[in-house]
Amino acid sequence: MSEVNISASAVKELREQTGVGMMDCKKALVEANGDFDKAIELLRLRGQKMSEKRADRDAKEGVVIALVSADNKKGVVVRLSCETDFVSKNEDFINLTKDITKIALDKFPADLESLNNEEMNGLALQTIMAEQVARIGEKIEIADYQKIEAPLVASYIHMGNKAGVLVGLNLADEKYMEAGRDVAMQVAAMKPVALDKDDVPQEIISKEIEIGKEIARQEGKAEEMLEKIAVGKLNKFFKDNTLLNQIFVKDGKISVAEFLKSKNPELTAIGFKHVKLG
């Protein structure tokens, strides 16, 4: 079967529209007998197949973007993952992450699966991810999506798009936005596991009790005292690992809760989201 004649301008146009390499574009056009739309569909199918093949690859690099609505009552944070630092630093990749995050903020979908089904330029985001795989040749995926609603939401992007934080405050006055950002920076730096001790998942508490018991056992404490000693150690764990009880990094003498109360006795954080690479 003779090869259909494909013009260089058609190959160039397909490359500009899809971002896929010239040779792959020409191959798709040949296979589609010059049908431009069919060639695009073939490239998408190849991207999906490549995504399946690379599904078990580590995609620990990428970009994290956090955005807050104009009224400061909603916030979203999105992580778009890739395999290499080279791709994550590409301006087009960063802009794609920003565009996806804007869609997330606008549509405010319930979860990650719902976000993947949202559309950009008439295509589902999961389809666009397959196109990116075909274009870049790496595993590309929307790896995490978190959202928050509160009277006031502050955001912080850490380490050149390597982590994003949202913090919800209980008072709507914008004069507390700077304090909210300070607390968001605290989250990025100190990585709390929960807002307060009552919010720590039971499985984490159980694990910490077991660790405490084992440490006490190795220290030679009596077996009947291990449980009591381990429970006592939980207070330090809560202080070090829950946001409101952590020492405020910008002061060192007060807790995060005390810092917020210094701005207004009624001010407190009511939630946070932390998304980071890895």
C-alpha positions as CSV (number, residue, x, y, z in Angstrom):
1,M,0.0,0.0,0.0
2,S,1.5,3.3,-1.0
3,E,2.0,6.1,1.5
4,V,-0.5,8.9,1.2
5,N,1.2,12.2,0.4
6,I,1.3,14.4,3.6
7,S,2.4,18.0,3.2
8,A,4.9,19.5,5.6
9,S,2.4,22.3,6.4
10,A,-0.2,19.7,7.6
11,V,2.4,18.1,9.8
12,K,3.4,21.5,11.2
13,E,-0.2,22.4,11.9
14,L,-0.9,19.1,13.7
15,R,2.3,19.6,15.8
16,E,1.2,23.2,16.7
17,Q,-2.2,22.0,17.8
18,T,-1.1,18.9,19.7
19,G,2.5,19.6,20.7
20,V,3.4,16.1,19.7
21,G,6.7,15.5,17.8
22,M,6.9,16.0,14.0
23,M,7.5,12.3,13.2
24,D,4.6,11.2,15.4
25,C,2.4,13.8,13.7
26,K,3.3,12.7,10.2
27,K,2.8,9.0,11.2
28,A,-0.7,9.8,12.5
29,L,-1.6,11.7,9.4
30,V,-0.4,8.9,7.2
31,E,-2.4,6.4,9.2
32,A,-5.5,8.6,9.0
33,N,-5.1,9.1,5.2
34,G,-4.6,12.8,5.7
35,D,-7.8,13.2,7.9
36,F,-6.7,15.9,10.4
37,D,-9.4,15.1,13.0
38,K,-8.8,11.4,12.8
39,A,-5.0,12.0,13.2
40,I,-5.7,14.0,16.4
41,E,-7.9,11.1,17.7
42,L,-5.1,8.6,16.9
43,L,-2.6,10.7,18.9
44,R,-5.0,10.8,21.8
45,L,-5.4,7.0,21.7
46,R,-1.7,6.6,21.7
47,G,-1.4,8.9,24.6
48,Q,-3.9,6.8,26.5
49,K,-2.0,3.6,25.7
50,M,1.2,5.3,26.8
51,S,-0.5,6.4,30.0
52,E,-1.4,2.8,30.7
53,K,2.1,1.6,30.1
54,R,3.6,4.2,32.4
55,A,1.0,3.9,35.1
56,D,3.4,2.2,37.5
57,R,6.1,4.8,36.9
58,D,7.0,7.2,39.8
59,A,5.7,10.7,39.1
60,K,7.2,12.5,42.1
61,E,8.0,15.7,40.4
62,G,5.5,18.3,39.2
63,V,3.8,21.6,40.2
64,V,1.5,22.6,43.0
65,I,-0.7,25.6,42.7
66,A,-3.1,27.1,45.3
67,L,-5.8,29.6,44.4
68,V,-8.4,31.5,46.4
69,S,-11.7,33.0,45.1
70,A,-12.2,36.7,44.7
71,D,-14.4,36.8,47.8
72,N,-11.7,34.8,49.8
73,K,-14.3,32.2,50.9
74,K,-13.2,29.3,48.7
75,G,-9.8,27.8,48.0
76,V,-8.3,25.0,45.9
77,V,-4.9,23.4,45.6
78,V,-3.9,21.1,42.7
79,R,-0.8,19.0,42.1
80,L,0.0,18.1,38.5
81,S,2.7,15.4,38.6
82,C,5.3,14.3,36.1
83,E,8.4,12.1,36.2
84,T,11.3,14.6,35.9
85,D,12.3,18.0,37.3
86,F,13.1,19.1,33.7
87,V,9.4,18.9,32.7
88,S,8.1,20.4,36.0
89,K,10.2,23.5,35.3
90,N,8.8,24.0,31.8
91,E,6.7,27.1,31.5
92,D,3.9,25.3,29.5
93,F,3.6,22.7,32.2
94,I,3.4,25.3,35.0
95,N,0.7,27.2,33.0
96,L,-1.2,24.0,32.4
97,T,-1.3,23.5,36.2
98,K,-2.5,27.0,36.7
99,D,-5.3,26.6,34.1
100,I,-6.4,23.3,35.7
101,T,-6.4,25.0,39.1
102,K,-8.5,27.9,37.8
103,I,-11.1,25.3,36.5
104,A,-11.0,23.6,39.9
105,L,-11.7,26.9,41.6
106,D,-14.5,27.9,39.2
107,K,-16.3,24.5,39.2
108,F,-15.3,23.5,42.7
109,P,-15.8,19.7,42.1
110,A,-16.4,17.3,44.9
111,D,-13.2,15.3,44.5
112,L,-10.3,14.3,42.3
113,E,-12.3,12.0,40.0
114,S,-14.8,14.8,39.4
115,L,-12.1,17.2,38.6
116,N,-10.6,14.8,36.0
117,N,-14.0,14.8,34.3
118,E,-14.2,18.6,34.1
119,E,-13.6,20.1,30.7
120,M,-11.0,22.5,29.2
121,N,-11.4,23.7,25.6
122,G,-14.1,21.1,25.1
123,L,-12.1,18.1,26.3
124,A,-12.2,16.3,29.6
125,L,-9.1,16.9,31.7
126,Q,-8.3,13.2,31.8
127,T,-8.2,13.3,27.9
128,I,-5.9,16.3,28.1
129,M,-3.6,14.4,30.4
130,A,-3.4,11.5,27.9
131,E,-2.5,14.1,25.2
132,Q,0.2,15.5,27.5
133,V,1.7,12.0,27.9
134,A,1.8,11.6,24.1
135,R,3.4,15.0,23.8
136,I,5.9,14.8,26.6
137,G,6.6,11.1,26.9
138,E,6.3,11.0,30.7
139,K,3.6,10.0,33.1
140,I,1.5,13.1,33.6
141,E,-1.5,13.1,36.0
142,I,-3.6,15.3,38.2
143,A,-2.3,13.6,41.3
144,D,-4.0,15.6,44.1
145,Y,-6.8,18.1,44.5
146,Q,-8.0,19.6,47.8
147,K,-10.5,22.3,48.5
148,I,-11.7,24.3,51.5
149,E,-14.6,26.7,52.3
150,A,-14.5,29.2,55.2
151,P,-15.4,32.8,56.1
152,L,-11.8,33.6,55.1
153,V,-9.4,31.5,53.2
154,A,-5.6,32.2,52.9
155,S,-3.2,30.4,50.6
156,Y,0.6,29.9,50.4
157,I,2.7,28.4,47.7
158,H,6.0,27.0,49.0
159,M,9.4,26.4,47.4
160,G,8.8,27.3,43.8
161,N,5.5,25.4,43.3
162,K,6.6,22.4,45.3
163,A,3.9,22.7,47.9
164,G,0.6,24.5,48.4
165,V,-1.4,25.3,51.5
166,L,-4.9,26.6,52.2
167,V,-6.0,27.7,55.7
168,G,-9.6,28.6,56.6
169,L,-10.2,31.2,59.3
170,N,-13.5,31.7,61.2
171,L,-13.7,35.5,60.8
172,A,-14.3,37.1,57.4
173,D,-12.5,40.3,57.8
174,E,-9.7,40.7,55.2
175,K,-7.5,42.3,57.8
176,Y,-6.7,38.8,59.0
177,M,-5.5,37.6,55.7
178,E,-1.8,38.2,56.6
179,A,-2.3,36.2,59.7
180,G,-3.8,33.4,57.6
181,R,-0.9,33.4,55.3
182,D,1.5,33.2,58.3
183,V,-0.4,30.1,59.5
184,A,-0.3,28.7,56.0
185,M,3.5,29.1,56.0
186,Q,3.5,27.3,59.4
187,V,1.7,24.4,57.8
188,A,4.2,24.2,55.0
189,A,7.2,24.3,57.4
190,M,5.9,22.2,60.3
191,K,3.6,19.7,58.4
192,P,0.9,19.2,61.1
193,V,-1.2,16.0,60.8
194,A,-4.4,17.7,62.1
195,L,-5.9,21.0,63.2
196,D,-6.3,20.1,66.9
197,K,-5.9,17.0,69.0
198,D,-9.5,16.0,68.6
199,D,-9.0,15.9,64.8
200,V,-6.1,13.4,64.9
201,P,-7.2,10.1,63.2
202,Q,-7.5,7.2,65.7
203,E,-5.1,5.1,63.7
204,I,-2.4,7.7,64.2
205,I,-3.1,7.9,67.9
206,S,-3.0,4.1,68.2
207,K,0.3,4.0,66.3
208,E,1.8,6.6,68.6
209,I,0.7,4.7,71.7
210,E,2.3,1.6,70.4
211,I,5.5,3.5,69.7
212,G,5.4,5.1,73.2
213,K,4.9,1.7,74.8
214,E,7.8,0.2,72.9
215,I,10.1,3.1,73.9
216,A,9.1,2.7,77.5
217,R,9.6,-1.1,77.3
218,Q,13.2,-0.6,75.9
219,E,13.8,1.9,78.8
220,G,13.0,-0.9,81.2
221,K,9.7,0.4,82.5
222,A,7.3,-2.1,84.2
223,E,4.9,-3.7,81.7
224,E,1.8,-2.6,83.7
225,M,3.0,1.0,83.4
226,L,3.6,1.0,79.6
227,E,0.0,2.1,78.6
228,K,0.0,5.0,81.1
229,I,3.4,6.2,80.0
230,A,2.5,6.0,76.3
231,V,-0.7,7.9,76.8
232,G,1.2,10.6,78.7
233,K,3.6,11.0,75.7
234,L,0.6,11.8,73.5
235,N,0.5,15.3,74.9
236,K,3.9,16.1,73.4
237,F,2.8,14.5,70.1
238,F,-0.3,16.7,70.0
239,K,1.8,19.8,70.8
240,D,4.3,19.0,68.0
241,N,1.9,17.8,65.4
242,T,-1.4,19.6,65.6
243,L,-1.6,23.0,64.0
244,L,-3.2,25.1,66.7
245,N,-1.0,23.6,69.4
246,Q,2.3,23.9,67.6
247,I,4.8,26.6,68.6
248,F,4.4,29.5,66.2
249,V,7.6,29.5,64.1
250,K,7.7,33.2,63.6
251,D,7.7,33.8,67.4
252,G,8.8,30.7,69.3
253,K,7.2,31.7,72.5
254,I,3.5,31.3,71.7
255,S,1.4,28.6,70.0
256,V,-0.4,29.1,66.7
257,A,-3.7,29.4,68.6
258,E,-2.2,32.1,70.8
259,F,-0.9,34.0,67.8
260,L,-4.3,34.1,66.2
261,K,-5.9,35.2,69.4
262,S,-3.4,38.0,69.6
263,K,-5.1,39.4,66.5
264,N,-8.6,38.9,67.8
265,P,-9.6,36.8,70.9
266,E,-12.3,35.1,68.7
267,L,-10.0,34.4,65.7
268,T,-9.0,30.8,65.0
269,A,-8.2,28.4,62.2
270,I,-11.0,26.0,61.3
271,G,-9.3,23.9,58.7
272,F,-6.3,23.5,56.4
273,K,-5.2,21.6,53.3
274,H,-1.5,20.8,52.5
275,V,-0.5,19.4,49.2
276,K,3.1,18.7,48.3
277,L,5.2,16.8,45.8
278,G,6.4,13.2,46.5
